[in-house]
Amino acid sequence: MDASVEKDMITRSEPLRVINSSPGAISKAKARTKRSWRQIRTESVFKRTLTIMGLVMIILVLGILLTLIVQSLPSIKSLGIKYLWSKVWDPVQDIYGAWPFLLGTLLSSFLALIISIPFSVSIAIFLGEYHPKGWLPNFLKNAVELIAAIPSVIFGFWGLAVLVPMVRILEIHLGVEPIGVGIFSSSLILSIMIIPYAASLGRSMITMVPSHLKEAAYGLGATRWEVIRSVVLPYTRSGLFAGILLSLGRALGETMAVTMVIGNTSLIPKNIFAPGNTMASVIANEFTEADKPVYVSALIELGLVLFLVTVVINIIGKKIIDRFTND
């Protein structure tokens, strides 16, 4: 390859390329090299940090699971698998059955989810599609987000003071024993508490729908409702379902508000208005009173069952989300 040097310029015959070898150019090249090396090193450190944080989270979850299993071993050895479907919980006679609490947890959580879905989806559509800007949407968005920030014990006090008397009046009209506290009251409280999770995520997903898709539908003569039904909802269904799944996870683990309005009985609820109990509430109520090793272990095993139920529901939900996304 031919090369010629003229002053501070080096030219090469193939391809026509000029390399500036002046002191200023050399110093700039060195600075760029140092900056590039610093960027590469920073990127490497950042990647390793993210990897370590991910591993820490995995270890933390596995550690919690392992702790629950180890602490539940006395109950597992003593009671066996029948613990899950036994219907009697009597610590005095050392009889422990998780079925009433498992049933109460699933009933209250899924009923709350059914009640909250219309409100969550409606709020998401209103804020994301009809009125994305303005003082009223901002006020409504802040109000919905404020619900998520209210401590659960406040919801419990409000439920006892306001909601339970209203439910009692409803029960009188329906011909049901007017107790007030029960599965239905706890579901109403839970439905209010979980609305912000699905509504906020749904609003974010709706605002991310590409405008050209909606404009194309309007150009074909579609109405606002038809655009929402045929374009917006199909495009955001995976995100909406993820918000609903997040809400369900929040409802399954709620303790204080449910404890205050569910009735706290170990009997199997006969209907949705009857008092009941959840796994989280019975642990909160009885853990400090447990005076026997098997009693303590049975309560911890309830926590293990709640952990596994939450994991199973989340896995099923992820599968459904993946199917929606692929379709």
GIDA-V451233 format. One record per residue. N is the residue number from 1. RES is the residue in three letters. SS is DSSP state (a for helix, b for strand, c for the rest). OMEGA is omega in whole degrees, -180 to 180 (none if undefined). Layout:
BEGIN
N & RES & SS & OMEGA
N & RES & SS & OMEGA
END
This chain:
BEGIN
1 & MET & c & -180
2 & ASP & c & 178
3 & ALA & b & 178
4 & SER & b & -178
5 & VAL & b & 178
6 & GLU & b & -175
7 & LYS & c & -177
8 & ASP & c & -180
9 & MET & b & 176
10 & ILE & b & 180
11 & THR & b & 179
12 & ARG & b & -174
13 & SER & c & -179
14 & GLU & c & -35
15 & PRO & c & -177
16 & LEU & c & -175
17 & ARG & b & -178
18 & VAL & b & 179
19 & ILE & b & -179
20 & ASN & b & -178
21 & SER & c & 178
22 & SER & c & -180
23 & PRO & a & 180
24 & GLY & a & 180
25 & ALA & a & 179
26 & ILE & a & 180
27 & SER & a & 177
28 & LYS & a & 179
29 & ALA & a & 178
30 & LYS & a & 179
31 & ALA & a & 178
32 & ARG & a & 179
33 & THR & a & 179
34 & LYS & a & 180
35 & ARG & a & 179
36 & SER & a & 179
37 & TRP & a & 178
38 & ARG & a & 178
39 & GLN & a & 179
40 & ILE & a & -180
41 & ARG & a & 178
42 & THR & a & 178
43 & GLU & a & 179
44 & SER & a & 179
45 & VAL & a & -180
46 & PHE & a & 179
47 & LYS & a & 179
48 & ARG & a & 179
49 & THR & a & 178
50 & LEU & a & 179
51 & THR & a & 180
52 & ILE & a & 179
53 & MET & a & 177
54 & GLY & a & 178
55 & LEU & a & 178
56 & VAL & a & 179
57 & MET & a & 178
58 & ILE & a & 179
59 & ILE & a & 180
60 & LEU & a & 179
61 & VAL & a & 178
62 & LEU & a & 177
63 & GLY & a & 177
64 & ILE & a & 179
65 & LEU & a & -180
66 & LEU & a & 178
67 & THR & a & 179
68 & LEU & a & -180
69 & ILE & a & -178
70 & VAL & a & -179
71 & GLN & a & -180
72 & SER & a & -175
73 & LEU & a & 178
74 & PRO & a & 179
75 & SER & a & 180
76 & ILE & a & 180
77 & LYS & a & -176
78 & SER & a & -173
79 & LEU & a & -180
80 & GLY & a & -176
81 & ILE & a & -180
82 & LYS & a & 177
83 & TYR & a & -175
84 & LEU & c & -176
85 & TRP & c & 174
86 & SER & c & -172
87 & LYS & c & -176
88 & VAL & c & 174
89 & TRP & c & -178
90 & ASP & b & -178
91 & PRO & a & -179
92 & VAL & a & -180
93 & GLN & a & -179
94 & ASP & c & 175
95 & ILE & b & -174
96 & TYR & c & 177
97 & GLY & c & -174
98 & ALA & c & -172
99 & TRP & a & 179
100 & PRO & a & -178
101 & PHE & a & 175
102 & LEU & a & 178
103 & LEU & a & 178
104 & GLY & a & 179
105 & THR & a & -178
106 & LEU & a & 180
107 & LEU & a & -177
108 & SER & a & -177
109 & SER & a & -178
110 & PHE & a & 175
111 & LEU & a & 176
112 & ALA & a & 179
113 & LEU & a & 179
114 & ILE & a & -180
115 & ILE & a & -172
116 & SER & a & -174
117 & ILE & a & 180
118 & PRO & a & 180
119 & PHE & a & -178
120 & SER & a & -179
121 & VAL & a & 180
122 & SER & a & 178
123 & ILE & a & 180
124 & ALA & a & 180
125 & ILE & a & -179
126 & PHE & a & -178
127 & LEU & a & -176
128 & GLY & a & -173
129 & GLU & a & -174
130 & TYR & a & -176
131 & HIS & c & -180
132 & PRO & c & -178
133 & LYS & c & 179
134 & GLY & c & -177
135 & TRP & a & 180
136 & LEU & a & 176
137 & PRO & a & 178
138 & ASN & a & 179
139 & PHE & a & 180
140 & LEU & a & 179
141 & LYS & a & 179
142 & ASN & a & 179
143 & ALA & a & 179
144 & VAL & a & 179
145 & GLU & a & 178
146 & LEU & a & 178
147 & ILE & a & -180
148 & ALA & a & -178
149 & ALA & a & -179
150 & ILE & c & 178
151 & PRO & c & -176
152 & SER & a & 179
153 & VAL & a & 176
154 & ILE & a & 175
155 & PHE & a & 178
156 & GLY & a & 177
157 & PHE & a & 179
158 & TRP & a & 178
159 & GLY & a & 179
160 & LEU & a & -175
161 & ALA & a & -172
162 & VAL & a & -171
163 & LEU & a & -177
164 & VAL & a & 175
165 & PRO & a & 178
166 & MET & a & 177
167 & VAL & a & 178
168 & ARG & a & 177
169 & ILE & a & 178
170 & LEU & a & 180
171 & GLU & a & 177
172 & ILE & a & 180
173 & HIS & a & -179
174 & LEU & a & -180
175 & GLY & c & 179
176 & VAL & c & 178
177 & GLU & c & -172
178 & PRO & c & 178
179 & ILE & c & 180
180 & GLY & c & 178
181 & VAL & c & 180
182 & GLY & c & -178
183 & ILE & a & -177
184 & PHE & a & 179
185 & SER & a & 179
186 & SER & a & 178
187 & SER & a & 177
188 & LEU & a & 178
189 & ILE & a & -179
190 & LEU & a & -179
191 & SER & a & 178
192 & ILE & a & -176
193 & MET & a & -174
194 & ILE & a & 179
195 & ILE & a & -176
196 & PRO & a & -175
197 & TYR & a & 179
198 & ALA & a & -178
199 & ALA & a & -178
200 & SER & a & 179
201 & LEU & a & 178
202 & GLY & a & 178
203 & ARG & a & 179
204 & SER & a & 180
205 & MET & a & -179
206 & ILE & a & 179
207 & THR & a & -180
208 & MET & c & 178
209 & VAL & c & -179
210 & PRO & c & -177
211 & SER & a & -177
212 & HIS & a & 177
213 & LEU & a & 179
214 & LYS & a & 180
215 & GLU & a & 177
216 & ALA & a & 178
217 & ALA & a & 177
218 & TYR & a & 179
219 & GLY & a & 177
220 & LEU & c & 177
221 & GLY & c & -179
222 & ALA & c & 175
223 & THR & c & 180
224 & ARG & a & 179
225 & TRP & a & 180
226 & GLU & a & 177
227 & VAL & a & 179
228 & ILE & a & -176
229 & ARG & a & -171
230 & SER & a & -178
231 & VAL & a & -172
232 & VAL & a & -177
233 & LEU & a & 176
234 & PRO & a & -179
235 & TYR & a & -174
236 & THR & a & -173
237 & ARG & a & 179
238 & SER & a & 178
239 & GLY & a & 177
240 & LEU & a & 179
241 & PHE & a & 177
242 & ALA & a & 176
243 & GLY & a & 177
244 & ILE & a & 178
245 & LEU & a & 176
246 & LEU & a & 178
247 & SER & a & 180
248 & LEU & a & 177
249 & GLY & a & 177
250 & ARG & a & -178
251 & ALA & a & -178
252 & LEU & a & -175
253 & GLY & a & -179
254 & GLU & c & -174
255 & THR & c & -166
256 & MET & a & -178
257 & ALA & a & 179
258 & VAL & a & -179
259 & THR & a & -175
260 & MET & a & -174
261 & VAL & a & -174
262 & ILE & c & 178
263 & GLY & b & 174
264 & ASN & c & 174
265 & THR & c & -179
266 & SER & c & 179
267 & LEU & c & 177
268 & ILE & c & -179
269 & PRO & c & -179
270 & LYS & c & 178
271 & ASN & c & -175
272 & ILE & c & 178
273 & PHE & c & -177
274 & ALA & c & 175
275 & PRO & c & 180
276 & GLY & b & 179
277 & ASN & c & 175
278 & THR & c & 180
279 & MET & a & 180
280 & ALA & a & -177
281 & SER & a & 180
282 & VAL & a & 175
283 & ILE & a & -180
284 & ALA & a & -177
285 & ASN & a & -167
286 & GLU & a & -174
287 & PHE & a & -179
288 & THR & a & -180
289 & GLU & a & -178
290 & ALA & c & -176
291 & ASP & c & 180
292 & LYS & c & -180
293 & PRO & a & -180
294 & VAL & a & 178
295 & TYR & a & 178
296 & VAL & a & -179
297 & SER & a & 178
298 & ALA & a & 177
299 & LEU & a & 178
300 & ILE & a & 177
301 & GLU & a & 172
302 & LEU & a & 176
303 & GLY & a & 177
304 & LEU & a & 178
305 & VAL & a & 178
306 & LEU & a & 177
307 & PHE & a & -178
308 & LEU & a & 177
309 & VAL & a & 178
310 & THR & a & 180
311 & VAL & a & -179
312 & VAL & a & -180
313 & ILE & a & 179
314 & ASN & a & 178
315 & ILE & a & 178
316 & ILE & a & 179
317 & GLY & a & 178
318 & LYS & a & 178
319 & LYS & a & 179
320 & ILE & a & 178
321 & ILE & a & 178
322 & ASP & a & 179
323 & ARG & a & 177
324 & PHE & a & -177
325 & THR & a & -180
326 & ASN & a & 178
327 & ASP & c & none
END
